[in-house]
Structures are given as structure tokens and as C-alpha cells.
Amino acid sequence: MHDQFDVTLEDGDLLNEVELTTTLIIAASESEEHLSQEEIDRLLGVNPRRPVD
């Protein structure tokens, strides 16, 4: 018989968000000043948008 309460409570997207948030928290706590937008983008792996002609 299948146990309806025997489920995996793992969400890959949520785990990725938690990892990114943790990375930001650690970087902010180790920094003496505010993180710049460029530093935050680098930590999150954000690539800057190219200007549209």
C-alpha cells in the first residue's frame, strides 16, 4: 500500500534560491561596506544586459 505522506519535500528552485541568498548574506556580513550592485550581480551570476541599438 502506498503511503500518501511518504513524499520528498525537495524543491530544486527553492534550494537554488536559498543558496544564492546564503551567498549574499555571507558576503554582506564579511564586507565592511555596502555591496555594490556589480558585486551583488557577480555573486548571483547575473550577466549585464547589452544595450539595444
PyMOL Python script that loads the backbone (N, CA, C, O; Angstrom):
from pymol import cmd

cmd.read_pdbstr("""\
ATOM      1  N   MET A   1       0.844  -1.180   0.000  1.00  0.00           N
ATOM      2  CA  MET A   1       0.000   0.000   0.000  1.00  0.00           C
ATOM      3  C   MET A   1       0.893   1.249   0.000  1.00  0.00           C
ATOM      4  O   MET A   1       1.875   1.316   0.740  1.00  0.00           O
ATOM      5  N   HIS A   2       0.549   2.223  -0.824  1.00  0.00           N
ATOM      6  CA  HIS A   2       1.311   3.468  -0.934  1.00  0.00           C
ATOM      7  C   HIS A   2       0.972   4.402   0.232  1.00  0.00           C
ATOM      8  O   HIS A   2      -0.198   4.631   0.539  1.00  0.00           O
ATOM      9  N   ASP A   3       2.007   4.933   0.871  1.00  0.00           N
ATOM     10  CA  ASP A   3       1.815   5.876   1.973  1.00  0.00           C
ATOM     11  C   ASP A   3       1.754   7.288   1.391  1.00  0.00           C
ATOM     12  O   ASP A   3       2.761   7.788   0.890  1.00  0.00           O
ATOM     13  N   GLN A   4       0.603   7.931   1.448  1.00  0.00           N
ATOM     14  CA  GLN A   4       0.427   9.267   0.863  1.00  0.00           C
ATOM     15  C   GLN A   4       1.272  10.331   1.559  1.00  0.00           C
ATOM     16  O   GLN A   4       1.466  11.412   1.004  1.00  0.00           O
ATOM     17  N   PHE A   5       1.772  10.055   2.745  1.00  0.00           N
ATOM     18  CA  PHE A   5       2.579  11.017   3.481  1.00  0.00           C
ATOM     19  C   PHE A   5       4.078  10.791   3.285  1.00  0.00           C
ATOM     20  O   PHE A   5       4.893  11.537   3.828  1.00  0.00           O
ATOM     21  N   ASP A   6       4.436   9.791   2.532  1.00  0.00           N
ATOM     22  CA  ASP A   6       5.840   9.495   2.251  1.00  0.00           C
ATOM     23  C   ASP A   6       6.223  10.200   0.951  1.00  0.00           C
ATOM     24  O   ASP A   6       6.238   9.595  -0.121  1.00  0.00           O
ATOM     25  N   VAL A   7       6.532  11.493   1.070  1.00  0.00           N
ATOM     26  CA  VAL A   7       6.864  12.299  -0.106  1.00  0.00           C
ATOM     27  C   VAL A   7       8.200  13.016   0.128  1.00  0.00           C
ATOM     28  O   VAL A   7       8.587  13.298   1.262  1.00  0.00           O
ATOM     29  N   THR A   8       8.866  13.291  -0.946  1.00  0.00           N
ATOM     30  CA  THR A   8      10.101  14.061  -0.870  1.00  0.00           C
ATOM     31  C   THR A   8       9.736  15.538  -0.885  1.00  0.00           C
ATOM     32  O   THR A   8       9.042  16.011  -1.785  1.00  0.00           O
ATOM     33  N   LEU A   9      10.204  16.245   0.107  1.00  0.00           N
ATOM     34  CA  LEU A   9       9.921  17.677   0.183  1.00  0.00           C
ATOM     35  C   LEU A   9      11.150  18.458  -0.283  1.00  0.00           C
ATOM     36  O   LEU A   9      11.738  19.229   0.476  1.00  0.00           O
ATOM     37  N   GLU A  10      11.518  18.246  -1.528  1.00  0.00           N
ATOM     38  CA  GLU A  10      12.679  18.924  -2.075  1.00  0.00           C
ATOM     39  C   GLU A  10      12.256  19.681  -3.323  1.00  0.00           C
ATOM     40  O   GLU A  10      11.619  19.128  -4.220  1.00  0.00           O
ATOM     41  N   ASP A  11      12.615  20.931  -3.360  1.00  0.00           N
ATOM     42  CA  ASP A  11      12.286  21.793  -4.485  1.00  0.00           C
ATOM     43  C   ASP A  11      13.600  22.381  -4.975  1.00  0.00           C
ATOM     44  O   ASP A  11      14.212  23.198  -4.287  1.00  0.00           O
ATOM     45  N   GLY A  12      14.035  21.972  -6.156  1.00  0.00           N
ATOM     46  CA  GLY A  12      15.322  22.409  -6.691  1.00  0.00           C
ATOM     47  C   GLY A  12      15.438  23.912  -6.830  1.00  0.00           C
ATOM     48  O   GLY A  12      16.476  24.489  -6.506  1.00  0.00           O
ATOM     49  N   ASP A  13      14.379  24.555  -7.311  1.00  0.00           N
ATOM     50  CA  ASP A  13      14.407  26.012  -7.465  1.00  0.00           C
ATOM     51  C   ASP A  13      14.545  26.696  -6.115  1.00  0.00           C
ATOM     52  O   ASP A  13      15.304  27.655  -5.974  1.00  0.00           O
ATOM     53  N   LEU A  14      13.812  26.204  -5.124  1.00  0.00           N
ATOM     54  CA  LEU A  14      13.894  26.779  -3.787  1.00  0.00           C
ATOM     55  C   LEU A  14      15.292  26.597  -3.205  1.00  0.00           C
ATOM     56  O   LEU A  14      15.830  27.519  -2.591  1.00  0.00           O
ATOM     57  N   LEU A  15      15.878  25.433  -3.389  1.00  0.00           N
ATOM     58  CA  LEU A  15      17.234  25.195  -2.890  1.00  0.00           C
ATOM     59  C   LEU A  15      18.228  26.143  -3.544  1.00  0.00           C
ATOM     60  O   LEU A  15      19.141  26.633  -2.878  1.00  0.00           O
ATOM     61  N   ASN A  16      18.067  26.410  -4.833  1.00  0.00           N
ATOM     62  CA  ASN A  16      18.947  27.356  -5.517  1.00  0.00           C
ATOM     63  C   ASN A  16      18.784  28.759  -4.957  1.00  0.00           C
ATOM     64  O   ASN A  16      19.772  29.468  -4.769  1.00  0.00           O
ATOM     65  N   GLU A  17      17.552  29.168  -4.688  1.00  0.00           N
ATOM     66  CA  GLU A  17      17.305  30.486  -4.116  1.00  0.00           C
ATOM     67  C   GLU A  17      17.918  30.608  -2.727  1.00  0.00           C
ATOM     68  O   GLU A  17      18.490  31.643  -2.385  1.00  0.00           O
ATOM     69  N   VAL A  18      17.802  29.561  -1.934  1.00  0.00           N
ATOM     70  CA  VAL A  18      18.389  29.574  -0.592  1.00  0.00           C
ATOM     71  C   VAL A  18      19.910  29.689  -0.687  1.00  0.00           C
ATOM     72  O   VAL A  18      20.527  30.414   0.094  1.00  0.00           O
ATOM     73  N   GLU A  19      20.513  28.985  -1.633  1.00  0.00           N
ATOM     74  CA  GLU A  19      21.963  29.059  -1.809  1.00  0.00           C
ATOM     75  C   GLU A  19      22.393  30.473  -2.211  1.00  0.00           C
ATOM     76  O   GLU A  19      23.374  30.996  -1.682  1.00  0.00           O
ATOM     77  N   LEU A  20      21.667  31.086  -3.136  1.00  0.00           N
ATOM     78  CA  LEU A  20      22.002  32.449  -3.553  1.00  0.00           C
ATOM     79  C   LEU A  20      21.842  33.436  -2.399  1.00  0.00           C
ATOM     80  O   LEU A  20      22.688  34.306  -2.194  1.00  0.00           O
ATOM     81  N   THR A  21      20.756  33.294  -1.652  1.00  0.00           N
ATOM     82  CA  THR A  21      20.521  34.175  -0.508  1.00  0.00           C
ATOM     83  C   THR A  21      21.617  34.013   0.537  1.00  0.00           C
ATOM     84  O   THR A  21      22.099  34.998   1.095  1.00  0.00           O
ATOM     85  N   THR A  22      22.009  32.775   0.801  1.00  0.00           N
ATOM     86  CA  THR A  22      23.072  32.498   1.763  1.00  0.00           C
ATOM     87  C   THR A  22      24.385  33.122   1.300  1.00  0.00           C
ATOM     88  O   THR A  22      25.123  33.693   2.102  1.00  0.00           O
ATOM     89  N   THR A  23      24.670  33.011   0.011  1.00  0.00           N
ATOM     90  CA  THR A  23      25.886  33.616  -0.542  1.00  0.00           C
ATOM     91  C   THR A  23      25.887  35.119  -0.309  1.00  0.00           C
ATOM     92  O   THR A  23      26.905  35.685   0.090  1.00  0.00           O
ATOM     93  N   LEU A  24      24.754  35.770  -0.554  1.00  0.00           N
ATOM     94  CA  LEU A  24      24.659  37.217  -0.334  1.00  0.00           C
ATOM     95  C   LEU A  24      24.821  37.577   1.138  1.00  0.00           C
ATOM     96  O   LEU A  24      25.509  38.543   1.469  1.00  0.00           O
ATOM     97  N   ILE A  25      24.194  36.811   2.017  1.00  0.00           N
ATOM     98  CA  ILE A  25      24.283  37.090   3.455  1.00  0.00           C
ATOM     99  C   ILE A  25      25.729  36.979   3.929  1.00  0.00           C
ATOM    100  O   ILE A  25      26.210  37.831   4.676  1.00  0.00           O
ATOM    101  N   ILE A  26      26.411  35.940   3.499  1.00  0.00           N
ATOM    102  CA  ILE A  26      27.805  35.747   3.911  1.00  0.00           C
ATOM    103  C   ILE A  26      28.670  36.879   3.374  1.00  0.00           C
ATOM    104  O   ILE A  26      29.478  37.441   4.114  1.00  0.00           O
ATOM    105  N   ALA A  27      28.514  37.222   2.103  1.00  0.00           N
ATOM    106  CA  ALA A  27      29.318  38.293   1.511  1.00  0.00           C
ATOM    107  C   ALA A  27      29.052  39.618   2.217  1.00  0.00           C
ATOM    108  O   ALA A  27      29.984  40.376   2.487  1.00  0.00           O
ATOM    109  N   ALA A  28      27.790  39.901   2.516  1.00  0.00           N
ATOM    110  CA  ALA A  28      27.454  41.155   3.192  1.00  0.00           C
ATOM    111  C   ALA A  28      28.013  41.188   4.605  1.00  0.00           C
ATOM    112  O   ALA A  28      28.470  42.235   5.064  1.00  0.00           O
ATOM    113  N   SER A  29      27.984  40.069   5.292  1.00  0.00           N
ATOM    114  CA  SER A  29      28.483  40.050   6.670  1.00  0.00           C
ATOM    115  C   SER A  29      30.004  40.156   6.729  1.00  0.00           C
ATOM    116  O   SER A  29      30.555  40.598   7.737  1.00  0.00           O
ATOM    117  N   GLU A  30      30.685  39.754   5.660  1.00  0.00           N
ATOM    118  CA  GLU A  30      32.145  39.840   5.622  1.00  0.00           C
ATOM    119  C   GLU A  30      32.646  41.169   5.079  1.00  0.00           C
ATOM    120  O   GLU A  30      33.837  41.467   5.173  1.00  0.00           O
ATOM    121  N   SER A  31      31.753  41.969   4.512  1.00  0.00           N
ATOM    122  CA  SER A  31      32.135  43.237   3.910  1.00  0.00           C
ATOM    123  C   SER A  31      32.032  44.358   4.932  1.00  0.00           C
ATOM    124  O   SER A  31      31.115  44.397   5.753  1.00  0.00           O
ATOM    125  N   GLU A  32      32.990  45.262   4.860  1.00  0.00           N
ATOM    126  CA  GLU A  32      32.974  46.416   5.773  1.00  0.00           C
ATOM    127  C   GLU A  32      32.025  47.501   5.278  1.00  0.00           C
ATOM    128  O   GLU A  32      31.579  48.342   6.058  1.00  0.00           O
ATOM    129  N   GLU A  33      31.713  47.484   3.978  1.00  0.00           N
ATOM    130  CA  GLU A  33      30.837  48.477   3.380  1.00  0.00           C
ATOM    131  C   GLU A  33      29.680  47.774   2.669  1.00  0.00           C
ATOM    132  O   GLU A  33      29.637  46.547   2.580  1.00  0.00           O
ATOM    133  N   HIS A  34      28.753  48.574   2.171  1.00  0.00           N
ATOM    134  CA  HIS A  34      27.645  48.018   1.405  1.00  0.00           C
ATOM    135  C   HIS A  34      28.183  47.358   0.148  1.00  0.00           C
ATOM    136  O   HIS A  34      29.165  47.822  -0.432  1.00  0.00           O
ATOM    137  N   LEU A  35      27.548  46.288  -0.268  1.00  0.00           N
ATOM    138  CA  LEU A  35      27.927  45.654  -1.521  1.00  0.00           C
ATOM    139  C   LEU A  35      27.414  46.509  -2.674  1.00  0.00           C
ATOM    140  O   LEU A  35      26.284  46.996  -2.647  1.00  0.00           O
ATOM    141  N   SER A  36      28.256  46.683  -3.680  1.00  0.00           N
ATOM    142  CA  SER A  36      27.818  47.432  -4.857  1.00  0.00           C
ATOM    143  C   SER A  36      26.899  46.540  -5.690  1.00  0.00           C
ATOM    144  O   SER A  36      26.874  45.320  -5.528  1.00  0.00           O
ATOM    145  N   GLN A  37      26.157  47.172  -6.571  1.00  0.00           N
ATOM    146  CA  GLN A  37      25.275  46.406  -7.456  1.00  0.00           C
ATOM    147  C   GLN A  37      26.089  45.441  -8.306  1.00  0.00           C
ATOM    148  O   GLN A  37      25.642  44.328  -8.583  1.00  0.00           O
ATOM    149  N   GLU A  38      27.285  45.860  -8.723  1.00  0.00           N
ATOM    150  CA  GLU A  38      28.142  44.996  -9.525  1.00  0.00           C
ATOM    151  C   GLU A  38      28.595  43.775  -8.720  1.00  0.00           C
ATOM    152  O   GLU A  38      28.658  42.667  -9.254  1.00  0.00           O
ATOM    153  N   GLU A  39      28.910  43.978  -7.434  1.00  0.00           N
ATOM    154  CA  GLU A  39      29.300  42.844  -6.582  1.00  0.00           C
ATOM    155  C   GLU A  39      28.134  41.871  -6.391  1.00  0.00           C
ATOM    156  O   GLU A  39      28.313  40.655  -6.447  1.00  0.00           O
ATOM    157  N   ILE A  40      26.960  42.414  -6.169  1.00  0.00           N
ATOM    158  CA  ILE A  40      25.774  41.571  -5.993  1.00  0.00           C
ATOM    159  C   ILE A  40      25.501  40.780  -7.267  1.00  0.00           C
ATOM    160  O   ILE A  40      25.244  39.577  -7.220  1.00  0.00           O
ATOM    161  N   ASP A  41      25.559  41.464  -8.402  1.00  0.00           N
ATOM    162  CA  ASP A  41      25.339  40.775  -9.682  1.00  0.00           C
ATOM    163  C   ASP A  41      26.348  39.660  -9.889  1.00  0.00           C
ATOM    164  O   ASP A  41      25.990  38.574 -10.343  1.00  0.00           O
ATOM    165  N   ARG A  42      27.614  39.921  -9.558  1.00  0.00           N
ATOM    166  CA  ARG A  42      28.658  38.904  -9.716  1.00  0.00           C
ATOM    167  C   ARG A  42      28.375  37.708  -8.822  1.00  0.00           C
ATOM    168  O   ARG A  42      28.500  36.565  -9.262  1.00  0.00           O
ATOM    169  N   LEU A  43      27.995  37.954  -7.577  1.00  0.00           N
ATOM    170  CA  LEU A  43      27.699  36.873  -6.640  1.00  0.00           C
ATOM    171  C   LEU A  43      26.513  36.032  -7.100  1.00  0.00           C
ATOM    172  O   LEU A  43      26.482  34.818  -6.896  1.00  0.00           O
ATOM    173  N   LEU A  44      25.537  36.691  -7.722  1.00  0.00           N
ATOM    174  CA  LEU A  44      24.342  35.992  -8.176  1.00  0.00           C
ATOM    175  C   LEU A  44      24.498  35.398  -9.571  1.00  0.00           C
ATOM    176  O   LEU A  44      23.631  34.663 -10.044  1.00  0.00           O
ATOM    177  N   GLY A  45      25.611  35.723 -10.223  1.00  0.00           N
ATOM    178  CA  GLY A  45      25.835  35.199 -11.567  1.00  0.00           C
ATOM    179  C   GLY A  45      25.016  35.900 -12.633  1.00  0.00           C
ATOM    180  O   GLY A  45      24.694  35.320 -13.670  1.00  0.00           O
ATOM    181  N   VAL A  46      24.681  37.165 -12.364  1.00  0.00           N
ATOM    182  CA  VAL A  46      23.885  37.945 -13.313  1.00  0.00           C
ATOM    183  C   VAL A  46      24.813  38.547 -14.362  1.00  0.00           C
ATOM    184  O   VAL A  46      25.841  39.137 -14.030  1.00  0.00           O
ATOM    185  N   ASN A  47      24.445  38.392 -15.612  1.00  0.00           N
ATOM    186  CA  ASN A  47      25.200  38.991 -16.703  1.00  0.00           C
ATOM    187  C   ASN A  47      24.532  40.299 -17.083  1.00  0.00           C
ATOM    188  O   ASN A  47      23.313  40.346 -17.251  1.00  0.00           O
ATOM    189  N   PRO A  48      25.320  41.369 -17.221  1.00  0.00           N
ATOM    190  CA  PRO A  48      24.708  42.645 -17.578  1.00  0.00           C
ATOM    191  C   PRO A  48      24.062  42.593 -18.956  1.00  0.00           C
ATOM    192  O   PRO A  48      24.552  41.920 -19.863  1.00  0.00           O
ATOM    193  N   ARG A  49      22.971  43.304 -19.095  1.00  0.00           N
ATOM    194  CA  ARG A  49      22.300  43.372 -20.391  1.00  0.00           C
ATOM    195  C   ARG A  49      23.112  44.236 -21.341  1.00  0.00           C
ATOM    196  O   ARG A  49      23.706  45.243 -20.954  1.00  0.00           O
ATOM    197  N   ARG A  50      23.117  43.814 -22.576  1.00  0.00           N
ATOM    198  CA  ARG A  50      23.778  44.596 -23.616  1.00  0.00           C
ATOM    199  C   ARG A  50      22.786  45.648 -24.106  1.00  0.00           C
ATOM    200  O   ARG A  50      21.600  45.362 -24.268  1.00  0.00           O
ATOM    201  N   PRO A  51      23.279  46.875 -24.342  1.00  0.00           N
ATOM    202  CA  PRO A  51      22.369  47.906 -24.853  1.00  0.00           C
ATOM    203  C   PRO A  51      21.778  47.510 -26.202  1.00  0.00           C
ATOM    204  O   PRO A  51      22.455  46.934 -27.054  1.00  0.00           O
ATOM    205  N   VAL A  52      20.516  47.829 -26.368  1.00  0.00           N
ATOM    206  CA  VAL A  52      19.831  47.546 -27.629  1.00  0.00           C
ATOM    207  C   VAL A  52      20.030  48.732 -28.553  1.00  0.00           C
ATOM    208  O   VAL A  52      19.806  49.875 -28.156  1.00  0.00           O
ATOM    209  N   ASP A  53      20.452  48.464 -29.794  1.00  0.00           N
ATOM    210  CA  ASP A  53      20.681  49.539 -30.762  1.00  0.00           C
ATOM    211  C   ASP A  53      19.391  49.992 -31.376  1.00  0.00           C
ATOM    212  O   ASP A  53      19.389  50.893 -32.215  1.00  0.00           O
TER     213      ASP A  53
END
""", "prot")
cmd.dss("prot")
cmd.show_as("cartoon", "prot")
cmd.util.cbc("prot")
cmd.orient("prot")
